[in-house]
Amino acid sequence: MSKQITTPTSQDLTKGLEIVELEQRLEMVHLTAVEAEASSRCDVGGNVEVPDIQVRMV
């Protein structure tokens, strides 16, 4: 069995960049939610639910 190396197309590169951008956005949303939760702990009686976030690539 030989493995064939193929050159990525511009469509492959575009899709890869879109995935990286979505991952970065998801990380920012997560960090914002964590900061909001930590901030609410400083408030008297603060209670903030941080929802689970799921991403599905199509």
Beta strands, then each sheet from edge to edge (+ up, - down):
end
